[in-house]
Amino acid sequence: METISPVLDSAFWITAGVVLFLLVLSAFFSGSETALTAASRGKLRTQADKGSKGAATALAITEDNERLIGSVLLGNNLVNILATSLTTALFTRTFGESGLALGMATLVMTALILIFAEVMPKTYAITNSESAAAMVSRPIALVVKIFSPIVGAVRLMVRSVLSLFGIKTDPDSHIMAVREEIAGALQLGHSEGVVEKEDRDRILGALDLADRTVEEIMLHRSGIEMINSANAPHEVLQQCLTSNHTRLPVFQDDPENIIGVIHAKDLLRAMYSEIGGPDGDAAKLANFEITGVANPPYFVPETTTLDDQMRQFLRRRTHFALVVDEYGSLQGLITLEDILEEIVGEITDEFDPDDADPVVAQSEDGAFLVEGAMTIRDLNRAKDWNLPDEEANTVAGLVIHEAQMIPTVGQVFSFHGFRFQVEGRQGNRITHLKIRPL
């Protein structure tokens, strides 16, 4: 008893208490590092806007991740090394200066640091990242301020060494763009069943407006319904009454020569005024000039982004624009509704024909029958596929681009993980395709 008591004296217990305190500090540094790096800056911003000072501090110190990580790692390594040294001293004092003491100290400290100073705090921090980040932000901010000179010197040394090998470091290069981060989170949430497909498509559609042009969604000129200014007034009236559209372009001599856009309400109002009201003479319509009612045409380049075009529609208070190419030739038309459909999906009303929208029908053999004019984006949204739309807007255009020819009926192609079979063709236009995933 007399030989053991000097070993377990007050110095022993003080040293053991210091080791325990250092393990707590190590757990604090490890958990803080995980919490601050895993916390969503968007959620922290929301908490900061609600008055959370901890969240505001966490946002401030995560602006420079390199300095933050350097300070936390420096503190964590200091306490771990010091705790290991003190533990080695305790075991050496207890068991003597032998290899057994050093081995036992290594094993004990490895287990303690791994369990209580690494895994446990990191597990808590990653499951409660935002709340943990707000909680530890103030003491970590003090640590960053204290260690800032040392971390700055280490950073300079590291960059100098890396520059010798031609490596340039950018602390912000790893930060993902906000749009890409949102898109990735939506795709991940959908794959895990948390986000509905419709919600994902709407948000991604809104995010993609800045990257897509009017050329991709416009109604091609071959499908535009126009009014000939040379037609008789009663023919123009009948065409407007039977048309499914409220606004119709007016051309003179050549369909390429658009001189205006007429609105059905303006036409009816002007004709009603021309005949003199309910008791007027309909024969007066013979002298009616449609060009006096048509609004000036609004032309936009085919390379205009959907985001910019929507802003222009809202600023000009108009919903209708004619699309031209770089030579000024008419290519198609686009409306505000077309842009909104890229976000919310197809918008139909009582005047839209039932067969106006391409339908993806499945045949008995499991393949899908698709109209060639259907856009790749609509097909991807309908079937949750990932066909590329960089080189072509329609499914038929994709097949022609990949085949580098205008295929005949019955030809089969395989690319991008799908089998395409041409089912119909009119002239040089592919009308129907049968598609099956490989």
Disulfide bonds with the S-S distance in Angstrom:
none
